[in-house]
């Protein structure tokens, strides 16, 4: 799933329904329609597609442009993720600032509760629905938990996490390292993003575990498993209409979940999903 160098031209669009793929196809954009989360993850895990965009998904044209940008310039996602997602036609630092509404750094597990409360108060002040607020909180909770309890402890060679207790231990990131939790939005969607300074997440394993949870059902996966994936990562994937997962090995992990605004919960949960993955 490593990044591939692309020529400075628009990436090809690959019809996922054609059924036969070459090794170079995965470096382009897989186009689907009406694919279930399980099928979407199958194309990512079994065929190695890094960008999967569904024609009947939310904000299709924007997702397509974001995928093109990320293929041609992967660093743009790590430097300016919010504009890469919300303003792919104008990616940059100023565009990021124009859409970010919440931006806080953290370095310990003890800060999680305060961050979640601050997010809740902000979203309530905007008159958003309780179901959307709960989804955003669930995603942010899992992002912070992964950044504090998992990212610093995953073995870079075996990708195994020793399984730290999440209820009894106060964890503080060492060496002045910090995570960052960000919210951004425009008139159509809200993005929850979190980065950690470790880059220890193995995306192939991460996606495979989310897929297993979908296949087995969340009730059969009531644990976080090695590496921190399991029910928690299923919650992240299930909440969003679009997922952006980026890893620069040993440097940074950046995970973003995009959730539609002004849409009922019932409509949100059945939307075909988009998926974007970068591992450098």
C-alpha positions, 0 to 999 in steps of 0.5 A: 500500500506504499505510495507510488510516484505518479506523472504530473497528469490526472490520475486514471479512473478505474471502474471497480465493476470491471473485475480484473485489475493490474498492479498499477490500477491501485495507484489510481482512483477506483470508482464504484457505486452502491458498494457496501463498507465491506466491499469497499474495504475488500477493494482496499485490502485485497486489491490495494486501492488507495483511493475509492470514490463512489458515484452515488456517495456524498460530494462525489466531485469534491472527493474525486478532486481530493483523490487526484490531489492526494495522488499527485501531491501526497504531502498536501494532505499532511500539510493542509488536510482540511482544505485538501478535504473541504477545498481541494480546488484551493489547498493551502494554509490559508484555506485550512485556516478558513475552515478550521473551527476547533484546533487543540493539542494534547499530550496526555490521556487526562485531557480527553474528557475536557476536549470531548466536552469542549467539542460537544459545547461548540457543536451544541452552540451551532444547533447541530443534532444530538445524533451528529454530536454523538457521532463526532464525539465517538470519532474524536474519542477513538482518535484521541485514544489511539493517539495516546494509548496505541501510537507511542507503544506499537513496535515498529517491526512487529506492529504489535501493541502491548495492550495498555489498560485504558481505564487504569493508567494515566498516559503522557506522551514523552519527549514533548510530543503532542497530538492534535485534534481538529474540527473543520466544516463548510456548509455541507460537511464536518471533518474530524481530524487527529494526528499523532507524531509517531507514524506507527499505524500499519494501514493494511492491518488497520483496514483489515481489522475494520473489515473483519469487524464488518464481516463478523459484526461489532458484537463479536469484536467487543475488544480493541485487539492488538494495535488498537483496531477493532470495535473502535476503528469500526465506529470511526469508519461507520460514522463517516461518509468519507475516511482519509487515513494517512501515515508517514512512517515513524513521523506522523499518523493523520486520520480524518472522518468527514460527516455530512451536515443537514442530513438525518441520521438515517440517511447518513448511515446508509450513504455509500462511503469514500476511502482515501489512504496514503502510506509513505 
